[in-house]
Amino acid sequence: MPTYKAPLRDIKFVMTELLEAGPQLASLPFYQDNDTADLDLITQVMEEAARFVETEVQPLNQVGDREGCVRDEHGEVKTPTGFKAAYKKFCDAGWPALDADPQYGGQGMPHLVSMTLNEMLNSASVAWGMYPGLSHGAYSALHAVGSEELKNLYLPKIVSGQWSGTMCLTEPHAGTDLGIIRTKASDNGDGTYNITGTKIFISAGEHDLTENIVHLVLARLDGSPEGTKGISLFLVPKFIPNADGSVGERNAVVCGSLEHKMGIHGNATAVLNFDQAKGWLVGEINKGMNHMFIMMNAARLGTGLQGLGLGEVSYQNALAYAKDRLQMRHEPRVLPSENADPILVHPDVRRMLLTGKAYNEAGRALAMWLALSLDVEHHHPDEAKRKEAGDLVALLTPVAKAFMTDNGFQTAVLSQQVFGGHGYIQEWGMEQFVRDARIGQIYEGTNGIQSLDLLGRKVLMDGGKKLQKLAGTLQEFAESHEDDEHIGDYVNQLGKAAQQLGSLTMVIGQKAMSGSEGADEVNAAAVDYLRFFGHVVYGYLWARMAKIAQEKIDAGQDRDGFYLSKVQTAKFYFAKLFPETKALAATIKAGNESLAVDDKAVFGWEQGLVTA
Ligand SMILES: Cc1cc2nc3c(=O)[nH]c(=O)nc-3n(C[C@H](O)[C@H](O)[C@H](O)COP(=O)(O)OP(=O)(O)OC[C@H]3O[C@@H](n4cnc5c(N)ncnc54)[C@H](O)[C@@H]3O)c2cc1C
């Protein structure tokens, strides 16, 4: 049976020593006014969150996987044993309201805190954590662009957790390409719309945790243009609320079936049929994609945290197993009285564990850096500071989503490998982590699509401005520490890679402008480019963490070996993981040429692009 302990010591290190969040939060009047910027209070909240997650949520993970969700003949869905009771306790304790706006019943805590709670929830049970996670995304979109009327009616219920939320984009024929969706909206002329169509793969689309479910649905209004420019966003509740906020008439949206899937069994993945269901417009007509992006960006960071959460919990269990499992002798012996030594002595087992640890700790640093940047983006009094923070979040969101879920999956697989054959057996729980981690690379826009977003939209279409700003920060750090006896070698590697990122971007940018084949060149390079980018960001964070830790060691303040662990994990990262950038640079430069094969000869595809 797997176990989980929230990594509070590391969270505190990132918050106070790496990010120096105290002074940053103190400069944001919103948190000052709400008395939520105090780091002692934040620490207490995180400790309480850890207690809740470890005792109430983590025990549900295997039950949820075994039982899954069950739909009855009326389309109602029952969640696994214990899910509903834990959700009630979660709401009673006020957790859904953590970082929500006090105007709607929220507690006004920084994103830094809610991001940390999310990481813990994802370690404990991704499937369970997705129910409040999606509600939070719906809250963000509605809060940002909903009318006052909709906000006053719906937000207090979502913030309290009484009602949950979903995001309804995908249709059977339209996943990545939302411009071709067929769900229709027609104007009733009384401020309401009728929504008709089928949405598939809707997470938390139907369940028994809440008395109402608020669907945010993309649909095309009669007469709107084709493509993404003609899509609007509608709020479609399962039950239409009465004016006093009580639950009223049943709306015409029904769960047609549940998907049987590889992982996250405890989360209902629903086919939803909208049959002239009553809906309300959210934001402006034909601006639905922009509005949905608010929810999608929140969900992308949330998905990155799923990678981190699963990486952390699988690492913790693999480490415990490696200390316990005796196989093969090692010289020198660790347990001379036994006929074998713990597998943790073997360098290859250490490689697997250190890979997970290095990715987890850098991933946590990235997620918390972005959370703090979101706090600055939303609440700093200086507009220039808000924009700078917003640019960083925009640039790094696809990196956080894709790099963290790829590394989370890799860590789950390596941690399973540490268990040998036992990792393949259900009762140890490791194969569930692998199955649960896989979806993070696929939904919320596949990781391939995240890479295109990074390279195409966030870097090239922006003329490299956001990238230059980040690269400037990295270069400055690298130059000012190049003679450092401890991290000089790391920053040297980092500085070279940051420079190379700039030159690779220019090479791809030039190819992108080379006529009709330019788009394929970007497409061919994007996934490797994002991975290169991710290593540059993690390299920066590891070099900074190593520097801070070394200073503590030098000052004699490393009582429990925490800082030595940081310094040594940084050493491993730069020796064994960061050099992946060299191979990636080569594959990025190789471009599209080797992919542009003869379709007929190689794929047996008659109608394809014949290039030979
Ligand atoms: C368990 C689960 C939960 C989900 N939850 C939700 C939810 O709550 N709400 C919701 O709306 N959706 C949800 N989804 C849908 C999910 O977001 C989509 O599956 C995903 O975005 C991919 O769409 P698709 O499956 O149609 O794949 P496709 O779009 O058909 O893509 C197939 C492959 O082609 C690649 N591809 C497509 N276009 C390009 C291109 N231009 N360049 C390079 N490669 C390309 C993709 O990367 C992918 O590898 C969920 C899916 C699953 C499985």
Ligand as a Chemical Component Dictionary entry (heavy atoms), coordinates in Angstrom:
data_LIG
# 
_chem_comp.id                   LIG 
_chem_comp.type                 NON-POLYMER 
_chem_comp.pdbx_formal_charge   0 
_chem_comp.three_letter_code    LIG 
# 
loop_
_chem_comp_atom.comp_id 
_chem_comp_atom.atom_id 
_chem_comp_atom.alt_atom_id 
_chem_comp_atom.type_symbol 
_chem_comp_atom.charge 
_chem_comp_atom.model_Cartn_x 
_chem_comp_atom.model_Cartn_y 
_chem_comp_atom.model_Cartn_z 
_chem_comp_atom.pdbx_ordinal 
LIG C1  C1  C 0 -9.360  11.378 -19.494 1  
LIG C2  C2  C 0 -9.601  12.598 -20.334 2  
LIG C3  C3  C 0 -10.136 13.726 -19.737 3  
LIG C4  C4  C 0 -10.409 14.859 -20.532 4  
LIG N1  N1  N 0 -11.017 15.958 -19.956 5  
LIG C5  C5  C 0 -11.486 16.937 -20.756 6  
LIG C6  C6  C 0 -12.337 17.974 -20.250 7  
LIG O1  O1  O 0 -12.603 18.050 -19.050 8  
LIG N2  N2  N 0 -12.837 18.879 -21.141 9  
LIG C7  C7  C 0 -12.558 18.835 -22.460 10 
LIG O2  O2  O 0 -13.071 19.666 -23.201 11 
LIG N3  N3  N 0 -11.724 17.897 -22.981 12 
LIG C8  C8  C 0 -11.204 16.946 -22.164 13 
LIG N4  N4  N 0 -10.392 15.958 -22.679 14 
LIG C9  C9  C 0 -10.034 16.005 -24.086 15 
LIG C10 C10 C 0 -8.557  16.320 -24.312 16 
LIG O3  O3  O 0 -8.271  17.658 -23.968 17 
LIG C11 C11 C 0 -8.247  15.979 -25.789 18 
LIG O4  O4  O 0 -8.274  14.564 -25.881 19 
LIG C12 C12 C 0 -6.913  16.524 -26.255 20 
LIG O5  O5  O 0 -6.924  17.927 -26.279 21 
LIG C13 C13 C 0 -6.533  16.001 -27.650 22 
LIG O6  O6  O 0 -7.601  16.025 -28.536 23 
LIG P1  P1  P 0 -7.973  14.695 -29.356 24 
LIG O7  O7  O 0 -8.086  13.600 -28.372 25 
LIG O8  O8  O 0 -9.155  14.965 -30.193 26 
LIG O9  O9  O 0 -6.714  14.413 -30.252 27 
LIG P2  P2  P 0 -6.452  15.015 -31.717 28 
LIG O10 O10 O 0 -6.726  16.469 -31.710 29 
LIG O11 O11 O 0 -7.157  14.189 -32.694 30 
LIG O12 O12 O 0 -4.890  14.822 -31.860 31 
LIG C14 C14 C 0 -4.305  13.538 -32.174 32 
LIG C15 C15 C 0 -2.794  13.696 -32.243 33 
LIG O13 O13 O 0 -2.433  14.600 -33.291 34 
LIG C16 C16 C 0 -1.594  15.622 -32.802 35 
LIG N5  N5  N 0 -1.848  16.865 -33.517 36 
LIG C17 C17 C 0 -3.039  17.425 -33.810 37 
LIG N6  N6  N 0 -2.866  18.576 -34.469 38 
LIG C18 C18 C 0 -1.542  18.768 -34.600 39 
LIG C19 C19 C 0 -0.721  19.782 -35.175 40 
LIG N7  N7  N 0 -1.229  20.876 -35.740 41 
LIG N8  N8  N 0 0.614   19.640 -35.113 42 
LIG C20 C20 C 0 1.166   18.560 -34.507 43 
LIG N9  N9  N 0 0.444   17.575 -33.951 44 
LIG C21 C21 C 0 -0.885  17.679 -33.991 45 
LIG C22 C22 C 0 -1.919  15.722 -31.312 46 
LIG O14 O14 O 0 -0.857  16.297 -30.572 47 
LIG C23 C23 C 0 -2.179  14.260 -30.965 48 
LIG O15 O15 O 0 -0.968  13.625 -30.674 49 
LIG C24 C24 C 0 -10.072 14.851 -21.899 50 
LIG C25 C25 C 0 -9.491  13.715 -22.479 51 
LIG C26 C26 C 0 -9.272  12.595 -21.723 52 
LIG C27 C27 C 0 -8.690  11.370 -22.377 53 
# 
loop_
_chem_comp_bond.comp_id 
_chem_comp_bond.atom_id_1 
_chem_comp_bond.atom_id_2 
_chem_comp_bond.value_order 
_chem_comp_bond.pdbx_ordinal 
LIG C1  C2  SING 1  
LIG C2  C3  SING 2  
LIG C2  C26 DOUB 3  
LIG C3  C4  DOUB 4  
LIG C4  N1  SING 5  
LIG C4  C24 SING 6  
LIG N1  C5  DOUB 7  
LIG C5  C6  SING 8  
LIG C5  C8  SING 9  
LIG C6  O1  DOUB 10 
LIG C6  N2  SING 11 
LIG N2  C7  SING 12 
LIG C7  O2  DOUB 13 
LIG C7  N3  SING 14 
LIG N3  C8  DOUB 15 
LIG C8  N4  SING 16 
LIG N4  C9  SING 17 
LIG N4  C24 SING 18 
LIG C9  C10 SING 19 
LIG C10 O3  SING 20 
LIG C10 C11 SING 21 
LIG C11 O4  SING 22 
LIG C11 C12 SING 23 
LIG C12 O5  SING 24 
LIG C12 C13 SING 25 
LIG C13 O6  SING 26 
LIG O6  P1  SING 27 
LIG P1  O7  DOUB 28 
LIG P1  O8  SING 29 
LIG P1  O9  SING 30 
LIG O9  P2  SING 31 
LIG P2  O10 DOUB 32 
LIG P2  O11 SING 33 
LIG P2  O12 SING 34 
LIG O12 C14 SING 35 
LIG C14 C15 SING 36 
LIG C15 O13 SING 37 
LIG C15 C23 SING 38 
LIG O13 C16 SING 39 
LIG C16 N5  SING 40 
LIG C16 C22 SING 41 
LIG N5  C17 SING 42 
LIG N5  C21 SING 43 
LIG C17 N6  DOUB 44 
LIG N6  C18 SING 45 
LIG C18 C19 SING 46 
LIG C18 C21 DOUB 47 
LIG C19 N7  SING 48 
LIG C19 N8  DOUB 49 
LIG N8  C20 SING 50 
LIG C20 N9  DOUB 51 
LIG N9  C21 SING 52 
LIG C22 O14 SING 53 
LIG C22 C23 SING 54 
LIG C23 O15 SING 55 
LIG C24 C25 DOUB 56 
LIG C25 C26 SING 57 
LIG C26 C27 SING 58 
# 
